[in-house]
């Protein structure tokens, strides 16, 4: 089967029978169906995709699809990082600096250490190989937790911690991963390797900020065009690939560039571009998860078929121990941080500790996902014990997504951590605040409250105006856009003062985008801002 045939088979939306070569046909429809199932059952979609990937891989005639290791990380991780980093609330990160650092750095290092100890004591893996495996399985992925928390909202700081942790712990894990691969390839750690690894993190951040500044100056050229969305993917992959060629941390460079662009462009983003980009990126990230889980299932099948019974027993026993090790390490780190923050809070520090229930939830929400799969794909074909490492990584992903992901919602109900009513009240209060901001702006513009209400609620304008005159409809259109801009400013204030969470912010931002698009073009935005 050619690459094109394989690609069509993987993503086909037609389920017509074309013989054994088309066994994965209909994966596109299958992914859509699974997404609807997860929405109705409130199960995290990554867990369902993991199980589906195994099921599809076991079908007769499933193709063997080669994965190019050097491109695996850029293909699967760069877009996901850009998507997450662009919408990450920086203010929340500042308020929770200690927990974010603890989970993104300390917890990853400790988990890696636990996996290294298990690897060396049970199956005798070399230290570099053991560190590589530890780096692969150490970073949790917030996708599964977010899928649950979107239906069962919890405290904003818990939600912000899980999202922020998954954004930054990838950098720690991939720095370890890259260092271990380099040491393994060179046969040891020398001064040059140590210097390269040491400069990778700060160099990646500096490069990402610089590159993001340049990109933010170029973005207006392609704004409101199809090329604008394509440009977003170009700079996502370019950041990663350039950083890799410079031997810098590609993860930190990508995150830094995306956050820089978001900071510099948040005021200038056009509603039309944001609405279009959100739809495209959501689809792409979901598609990457679908393909990654399918490819890992196919790899796991090939590995299992090549193993003898004794090798399989050794691999599965080892993988089970690693699964238990990473789960227990995460729980231990969660309660250790709880004790540290509680002690600091008693000493007068402002950061209050999580409740015991919230701590348990954060500890249990350490599911592995796309990052673990992508790093496993990136292992060179001649890497020692590659099959064992890849199979263990997939087992950790599958076990944590199924076991922990499926029990998150019951845990939230049992511990009474859900905040559905509070979130609804916060959203209502935010909408009232936005309405007040609109009325205040309209008063300055000379509009009456009755006119404001009619203008804000109106969906479409169909005016035909003389170029030399300003019609009443033009005046109302001007007032509507002025009101929306005032609401945007108030919305930013609500987020900066932590009165609404990131999810509610994006929901209200989308409402304002559609409201502005319904009455005018982006040119009007510049007119009313003056």
C-alpha positions as CSV (number, residue, x, y, z in Angstrom):
1,X,0.0,0.0,0.0
2,X,1.4,3.4,-1.0
3,X,1.7,6.3,1.5
4,X,-1.2,8.1,-0.2
5,X,-3.4,5.0,-0.1
6,X,-2.6,4.5,3.6
7,X,-3.4,8.1,4.4
8,X,-6.7,7.9,2.6
9,X,-7.6,4.6,4.3
10,X,-6.8,6.2,7.7
11,X,-8.8,9.3,7.2
12,X,-11.5,8.0,4.9
13,X,-15.0,9.1,5.6
14,X,-16.4,6.3,3.4
15,X,-16.9,2.9,4.9
16,X,-17.2,1.0,1.6
17,X,-15.7,-2.4,1.6
18,X,-12.6,-2.6,-0.6
19,X,-11.0,-5.8,0.7
20,X,-8.4,-6.4,3.4
21,X,-6.3,-3.4,2.3
22,X,-9.1,-1.1,3.4
23,X,-9.5,-2.5,6.9
24,X,-9.0,0.9,8.7
25,X,-11.3,2.5,6.2
26,X,-13.9,4.6,7.9
27,X,-11.6,5.8,10.7
28,X,-12.8,9.3,10.2
29,X,-16.4,8.3,10.7
30,X,-15.4,6.1,13.6
31,X,-13.6,9.0,15.3
32,X,-16.6,11.2,14.9
33,X,-18.9,8.5,16.3
34,X,-16.5,8.0,19.3
35,X,-16.5,11.7,20.0
36,X,-20.3,11.7,20.2
37,X,-20.2,8.7,22.5
38,X,-17.7,10.4,24.8
39,X,-19.8,13.6,24.9
40,X,-22.9,11.7,26.0
41,X,-21.2,9.4,28.4
42,X,-18.8,12.1,29.8
43,X,-15.8,9.8,29.4
44,X,-12.6,11.5,28.3
45,X,-12.2,11.1,24.6
46,X,-8.4,10.2,24.7
47,X,-9.2,7.0,26.7
48,X,-11.8,6.0,24.1
49,X,-9.4,6.7,21.3
50,X,-6.7,4.6,23.0
51,X,-9.0,1.6,23.2
52,X,-10.2,2.3,19.6
53,X,-6.6,2.4,18.4
54,X,-5.9,-1.0,19.9
55,X,-9.2,-2.4,18.4
56,X,-8.4,-1.1,14.9
57,X,-4.8,-2.3,15.0
58,X,-6.1,-5.8,15.8
59,X,-8.3,-6.0,12.7
60,X,-7.1,-8.4,10.0
61,X,-5.2,-6.6,7.2
62,X,-4.3,-3.5,9.3
63,X,-1.3,-1.9,7.5
64,X,2.2,-1.4,8.9
65,X,2.8,2.3,8.8
66,X,6.4,3.5,9.2
67,X,7.0,6.5,11.4
68,X,9.9,8.8,10.8
69,X,11.4,9.4,14.3
70,X,12.9,12.9,13.6
71,X,9.5,14.3,12.5
72,X,7.3,12.6,15.0
73,X,7.7,15.2,17.8
74,X,7.3,18.2,15.5
75,X,4.3,16.7,13.8
76,X,2.4,15.7,16.9
77,X,3.5,18.0,19.6
78,X,4.2,21.4,18.0
79,X,0.6,22.1,17.0
80,X,-0.7,21.0,20.4
81,X,1.7,23.2,22.3
82,X,0.8,26.2,20.2
83,X,-2.9,25.6,20.7
84,X,-2.5,25.3,24.5
85,X,0.0,28.1,25.0
86,X,-1.9,30.6,23.0
87,X,-4.9,30.4,25.3
88,X,-3.1,29.8,28.6
89,X,-3.9,32.5,31.2
90,X,-0.5,34.0,32.2
91,X,-2.1,35.6,35.2
92,X,-3.0,32.2,36.7
93,X,0.6,31.1,36.2
94,X,1.9,34.0,38.2
95,X,-0.4,33.3,41.0
96,X,0.4,29.6,41.1
97,X,4.1,29.7,40.4
98,X,5.2,27.3,43.2
99,X,2.7,24.5,42.3
100,X,3.4,24.8,38.6
101,X,7.1,24.6,39.1
102,X,6.7,21.6,41.5
103,X,4.5,19.6,39.1
104,X,6.3,20.7,35.9
105,X,9.8,20.1,37.1
106,X,10.1,18.4,40.5
107,X,7.3,15.8,39.9
108,X,8.7,15.0,36.4
109,X,12.2,14.5,37.8
110,X,11.0,12.3,40.7
111,X,8.8,10.2,38.4
112,X,11.7,9.7,36.1
113,X,13.8,8.6,39.0
114,X,11.2,6.1,40.1
115,X,11.0,4.7,36.6
116,X,14.8,4.5,36.4
117,X,14.9,2.6,39.7
118,X,12.2,0.2,38.5
119,X,13.9,-0.3,35.2
120,X,17.4,-1.0,36.6
121,X,16.2,-3.3,39.4
122,X,13.7,-5.4,37.4
123,X,14.9,-5.8,33.9
124,X,18.4,-4.3,34.1
125,X,18.0,-1.5,31.6
126,X,21.1,0.7,31.0
127,X,21.0,4.0,32.8
128,X,20.5,6.1,29.6
129,X,17.8,3.8,28.3
130,X,16.0,3.9,31.7
131,X,16.2,7.7,31.8
132,X,14.8,7.8,28.3
133,X,11.8,5.6,29.4
134,X,11.3,7.7,32.5
135,X,11.2,10.9,30.4
136,X,8.7,9.4,28.0
137,X,6.2,8.3,30.7
138,X,6.8,11.1,33.3
139,X,4.7,14.0,31.8
140,X,0.9,13.9,32.3
141,X,-1.3,15.2,29.5
142,X,-4.2,17.5,30.5
143,X,-6.4,16.5,27.6
144,X,-8.2,13.7,29.3
145,X,-8.6,15.7,32.5
146,X,-9.9,18.7,30.6
147,X,-12.4,16.6,28.8
148,X,-13.9,15.6,32.1
149,X,-13.6,19.0,33.8
150,X,-15.4,20.8,30.9
151,X,-18.5,18.9,32.0
152,X,-17.7,18.9,35.7
153,X,-16.0,22.2,36.5
154,X,-13.9,22.3,39.6
155,X,-12.1,25.1,41.4
156,X,-10.4,27.5,38.9
157,X,-7.0,27.0,40.5
158,X,-7.2,23.2,40.1
159,X,-8.2,23.6,36.4
160,X,-5.4,26.2,35.8
161,X,-2.8,24.0,37.5
162,X,-3.6,20.9,35.4
163,X,-3.5,22.9,32.1
164,X,-0.4,24.8,33.1
165,X,1.4,21.7,34.3
166,X,0.8,19.9,31.0
167,X,2.1,22.9,29.1
168,X,5.4,23.2,31.0
169,X,6.2,19.6,32.1
170,X,6.6,18.6,28.5
171,X,9.7,20.9,28.4
172,X,11.3,19.1,31.4
173,X,10.5,15.7,30.1
174,X,11.7,16.4,26.5
175,X,14.9,18.0,27.8
176,X,15.6,14.8,29.7
177,X,14.6,12.7,26.7
178,X,16.9,14.6,24.4
179,X,19.8,14.5,26.9
180,X,19.4,10.8,27.4
181,X,19.3,10.1,23.6
182,X,22.4,12.2,23.1
183,X,24.3,10.5,25.9
184,X,23.2,7.1,24.5
185,X,24.3,8.0,21.0
186,X,27.7,9.4,22.1
187,X,28.4,6.6,24.6
188,X,28.6,8.9,27.6
189,X,28.4,12.4,29.0
190,X,31.2,14.8,28.0
191,X,31.7,18.5,28.5
192,X,30.3,19.4,25.0
193,X,27.1,17.4,25.7
194,X,26.7,18.9,29.1
195,X,27.1,22.5,27.7
196,X,24.6,21.8,24.9
197,X,22.0,20.4,27.3
198,X,22.6,23.2,29.8
199,X,22.1,25.9,27.2
200,X,19.1,24.3,25.5
201,X,16.4,25.6,28.0
202,X,17.4,29.3,28.3
203,X,18.4,29.4,24.6
204,X,15.0,27.9,23.6
205,X,13.1,30.5,25.7
206,X,15.1,33.4,24.2
207,X,14.8,32.2,20.7
208,X,11.0,31.6,21.2
209,X,10.4,35.1,22.5
210,X,12.5,36.6,19.6
211,X,10.8,34.5,17.0
212,X,7.4,35.2,18.4
213,X,8.1,39.0,18.3
214,X,9.0,38.7,14.6
215,X,5.9,36.6,13.8
216,X,3.6,39.0,15.6
217,X,4.8,41.8,13.3
218,X,4.1,39.6,10.2
219,X,0.7,38.3,11.2
220,X,-1.3,41.4,10.2
221,X,-0.2,40.9,6.6
222,X,-2.2,37.6,6.4
223,X,-5.0,38.5,8.7
224,X,-8.5,37.5,7.7
225,X,-7.3,35.2,4.9
226,X,-6.9,31.5,4.5
227,X,-3.2,32.2,4.4
228,X,-3.5,33.6,7.9
229,X,-4.5,30.2,9.3
230,X,-1.9,28.4,7.2
231,X,0.7,30.9,8.5
232,X,-0.1,29.8,12.1
233,X,0.9,26.2,11.3
234,X,3.9,27.4,9.4
235,X,5.3,29.3,12.4
236,X,4.3,26.5,14.8
237,X,6.4,23.9,12.8
238,X,9.1,26.5,11.9
239,X,9.7,27.4,15.6
240,X,10.1,23.7,16.5
241,X,12.4,22.8,13.6
242,X,14.6,25.8,13.8
243,X,15.1,25.3,17.5
244,X,16.0,21.7,17.0
245,X,18.6,22.6,14.4
246,X,20.1,25.1,16.8
247,X,20.1,22.4,19.5
248,X,17.8,24.4,21.7
249,X,14.7,23.2,23.6
250,X,12.0,23.0,20.9
251,X,9.3,22.7,23.5
252,X,10.3,25.8,25.4
253,X,10.8,27.7,22.1
254,X,7.4,26.8,20.8
255,X,5.6,27.6,24.1
256,X,7.6,30.9,24.5
257,X,6.8,32.0,20.9
258,X,3.1,31.2,21.1
259,X,2.7,33.0,24.5
260,X,4.6,36.0,23.1
261,X,2.4,36.1,20.0
262,X,-0.7,35.8,22.1
263,X,0.4,38.6,24.4
264,X,1.4,41.0,21.6
265,X,-1.6,40.2,19.3
266,X,-4.4,39.7,21.8
267,X,-5.7,43.3,21.3
268,X,-5.2,43.3,17.6
269,X,-6.7,39.9,16.8
270,X,-9.7,40.2,14.5
271,X,-12.9,38.3,15.5
272,X,-13.1,36.7,12.1
273,X,-9.6,35.3,12.3
274,X,-10.1,34.1,15.8
275,X,-13.3,32.3,15.1
276,X,-11.9,30.6,12.0
277,X,-8.6,29.7,13.7
278,X,-10.4,28.2,16.7
279,X,-12.4,25.8,14.5
280,X,-9.4,24.7,12.5
281,X,-7.1,24.2,15.4
282,X,-9.7,22.3,17.4
283,X,-10.1,19.9,14.5
284,X,-6.4,19.5,13.9
285,X,-5.6,18.7,17.5
286,X,-8.4,16.1,17.7
287,X,-7.2,14.6,14.4
288,X,-3.6,14.4,15.7
289,X,-4.9,12.4,18.7
290,X,-6.8,10.1,16.5
291,X,-3.8,9.4,14.3
292,X,-1.4,9.1,17.2
293,X,-3.4,6.5,19.1
294,X,-4.0,4.5,15.9
295,X,-0.3,4.5,15.0
296,X,0.7,3.5,18.5
297,X,-1.8,0.6,18.4
298,X,-0.3,-0.5,15.1
299,X,3.2,-0.4,16.6
300,X,2.1,-2.3,19.6
301,X,0.6,-5.0,17.4
302,X,3.9,-5.3,15.5
303,X,5.9,-5.5,18.7
304,X,3.6,-8.2,20.2
305,X,3.7,-10.3,17.1
306,X,7.5,-10.2,17.1
307,X,7.9,-11.2,20.8
308,X,8.2,-14.7,22.1
309,X,6.0,-15.8,25.0
310,X,8.8,-15.3,27.5
311,X,9.6,-11.9,26.2
312,X,6.0,-10.9,26.3
313,X,5.6,-12.0,29.9
314,X,8.7,-10.0,30.8
315,X,7.5,-6.9,29.0
316,X,4.0,-7.0,30.4
317,X,5.2,-7.6,33.9
318,X,7.6,-4.7,33.7
319,X,5.0,-2.4,32.1
320,X,2.5,-3.2,35.0
321,X,5.1,-2.3,37.6
322,X,5.9,1.0,35.8
323,X,2.2,1.9,35.6
324,X,1.9,1.4,39.4
325,X,5.1,3.3,39.9
326,X,4.1,6.4,37.9
327,X,0.6,6.5,39.6
328,X,2.0,6.2,43.1
329,X,4.8,8.8,42.4
330,X,2.2,11.3,41.2
331,X,0.0,10.8,44.3
332,X,3.0,11.1,46.6
333,X,4.1,14.3,44.9
334,X,0.6,15.8,45.2
335,X,0.4,15.2,49.0
336,X,4.0,16.3,49.4
337,X,3.2,19.7,47.8
338,X,0.0,19.9,49.9
339,X,2.1,19.6,53.0
340,X,4.7,22.2,51.8
341,X,2.1,24.8,50.8
342,X,0.1,24.3,54.0
343,X,3.3,24.8,56.1
344,X,4.2,28.0,54.1
345,X,0.6,29.2,54.4
346,X,0.8,28.9,58.2
347,X,4.0,30.9,58.1
348,X,2.2,33.8,56.4
349,X,2.5,33.1,52.7
350,X,-0.5,34.1,50.6
351,X,-0.9,30.9,48.6
352,X,-3.5,28.7,50.3
353,X,-3.2,25.0,50.0
354,X,-5.7,22.9,48.1
355,X,-8.2,20.9,50.1
356,X,-7.4,17.2,50.7
357,X,-10.1,16.3,48.0
358,X,-8.6,18.7,45.5
359,X,-5.1,17.3,46.2
360,X,-6.4,13.8,45.6
361,X,-8.0,14.9,42.4
362,X,-4.9,16.5,41.1
363,X,-2.8,13.5,42.0
364,X,-5.3,11.1,40.3
365,X,-5.5,13.3,37.2
366,X,-2.1,12.3,36.0
367,X,-3.1,10.6,32.8
368,X,-0.5,10.2,30.0
369,X,-1.4,10.9,26.4
370,X,-0.2,12.4,23.2
371,X,3.2,13.6,24.4
372,X,4.1,10.2,25.7
373,X,3.0,8.6,22.4
374,X,4.9,11.1,20.3
375,X,8.2,10.8,22.3
376,X,7.9,7.0,22.0
377,X,7.5,7.4,18.2
378,X,10.7,9.6,18.2
379,X,12.9,6.8,19.4
380,X,15.5,5.8,16.8
381,X,15.0,2.4,15.2
382,X,18.3,1.1,16.6
383,X,17.6,2.3,20.2
384,X,18.4,-0.4,22.7
385,X,15.3,-2.2,24.0
386,X,13.2,-0.1,21.8
387,X,10.3,-2.5,21.6
388,X,10.2,-2.9,25.4
389,X,10.3,0.9,25.9
390,X,7.6,1.6,23.3
391,X,5.3,-1.2,24.6
392,X,5.7,0.1,28.2
393,X,4.9,3.6,27.1
394,X,1.7,2.6,25.4
395,X,0.7,0.5,28.3
396,X,1.2,3.4,30.7
397,X,-0.9,5.6,28.4
398,X,-3.7,3.0,28.0
399,X,-3.8,2.1,31.7
400,X,-3.9,5.7,33.0
401,X,-6.4,6.9,30.5
402,X,-8.8,4.0,31.1
403,X,-8.3,3.6,34.8
404,X,-7.9,7.1,36.0
405,X,-9.8,8.9,33.2
406,X,-12.9,6.8,33.7
407,X,-12.9,7.3,37.4
408,X,-12.3,11.1,37.5
409,X,-16.0,12.1,37.2
410,X,-17.1,9.6,39.9
411,X,-14.3,10.9,42.1
412,X,-15.5,14.5,41.6
413,X,-19.0,13.6,42.5
414,X,-18.0,11.5,45.5
415,X,-15.7,14.2,46.9
416,X,-18.2,16.9,46.1
417,X,-15.7,19.0,44.2
418,X,-18.0,20.0,41.3
419,X,-18.7,23.7,40.9
420,X,-21.4,23.7,38.3
421,X,-23.7,26.0,40.2
422,X,-20.9,28.4,41.1
423,X,-19.7,28.5,37.5
424,X,-23.2,29.3,36.3
425,X,-23.4,32.2,38.8
426,X,-20.0,33.5,37.8
427,X,-20.9,33.4,34.2
428,X,-24.2,35.3,34.9
429,X,-22.3,37.9,37.0
430,X,-19.7,38.3,34.2
431,X,-22.5,38.8,31.6
432,X,-24.0,41.5,33.8
433,X,-20.7,43.2,34.1
434,X,-20.2,43.1,30.4
435,X,-23.6,44.6,29.9
436,X,-22.8,47.4,32.3
437,X,-19.6,48.1,30.4
438,X,-21.5,48.4,27.2
439,X,-24.1,50.8,28.7
440,X,-21.4,53.0,30.1
441,X,-19.6,53.2,26.7
442,X,-22.9,54.0,25.0
443,X,-23.6,56.8,27.4
444,X,-20.3,58.3,26.4
445,X,-21.3,57.9,22.7
446,X,-24.5,59.7,23.3
447,X,-26.8,56.7,23.0
448,X,-29.8,55.9,25.2
449,X,-30.3,52.7,27.1
450,X,-33.2,51.7,25.0
451,X,-31.2,52.2,21.8
452,X,-28.3,50.2,23.4
453,X,-30.6,47.2,24.1
454,X,-32.0,47.3,20.6
455,X,-28.6,47.6,19.1
456,X,-26.9,44.8,21.1
457,X,-29.8,42.4,20.5
458,X,-30.0,43.0,16.8
459,X,-28.4,40.2,14.7
460,X,-28.1,41.6,11.2
461,X,-28.0,44.9,9.5
462,X,-29.1,45.4,5.9
463,X,-28.5,49.1,5.3
464,X,-28.0,50.8,2.0
465,X,-26.3,54.2,2.6
466,X,-25.3,57.2,0.6
467,X,-21.5,57.6,0.8
468,X,-21.8,61.2,1.8
469,X,-24.3,60.7,4.6
470,X,-24.4,58.7,7.9
471,X,-27.7,56.8,8.2
472,X,-29.3,55.9,11.5
473,X,-28.4,52.3,10.9
474,X,-24.7,53.3,10.5
475,X,-24.9,55.1,13.8
476,X,-26.4,52.1,15.5
477,X,-23.7,49.9,13.9
478,X,-21.0,52.2,15.2
479,X,-22.6,52.1,18.7
480,X,-22.8,48.3,18.7
481,X,-19.1,47.9,17.8
482,X,-18.2,50.5,20.4
483,X,-20.2,48.6,23.0
484,X,-18.5,45.3,22.1
485,X,-15.0,46.8,22.4
486,X,-16.0,48.1,25.9
487,X,-17.1,44.6,26.8
488,X,-13.9,43.1,25.5
489,X,-11.9,45.4,27.8
490,X,-14.1,44.5,30.8
491,X,-13.7,40.8,29.9
492,X,-9.9,41.2,30.1
493,X,-10.2,42.8,33.5
494,X,-12.4,40.0,34.8
495,X,-9.8,37.4,33.7
496,X,-6.9,39.4,35.1
497,X,-8.6,39.7,38.5
498,X,-9.5,36.0,38.5
499,X,-13.2,36.6,38.5
500,X,-13.8,34.1,35.7
501,X,-11.9,31.0,34.6
502,X,-10.2,30.4,31.3
503,X,-13.1,28.3,29.9
504,X,-15.7,30.9,30.7
505,X,-13.4,33.6,29.3
506,X,-13.2,31.8,25.9
507,X,-16.9,31.3,25.9
508,X,-17.7,35.0,26.4
509,X,-14.9,36.0,24.0
510,X,-16.6,33.8,21.3
511,X,-19.9,35.5,22.0
512,X,-18.4,38.9,21.5
513,X,-16.7,37.8,18.3
514,X,-19.9,36.6,16.8
515,X,-21.7,39.7,17.9
516,X,-19.1,42.0,16.3
517,X,-19.0,39.9,13.1
518,X,-22.8,40.1,12.8
519,X,-22.8,43.9,12.5
520,X,-19.6,44.9,10.8
521,X,-16.2,44.3,9.3
522,X,-12.9,44.5,11.1
523,X,-12.3,47.9,9.6
524,X,-15.0,49.3,12.0
525,X,-13.0,48.1,14.9
526,X,-10.2,50.5,14.2
527,X,-12.7,53.3,13.7
528,X,-14.4,52.9,17.0
529,X,-11.2,52.4,19.0
530,X,-10.0,56.0,18.2
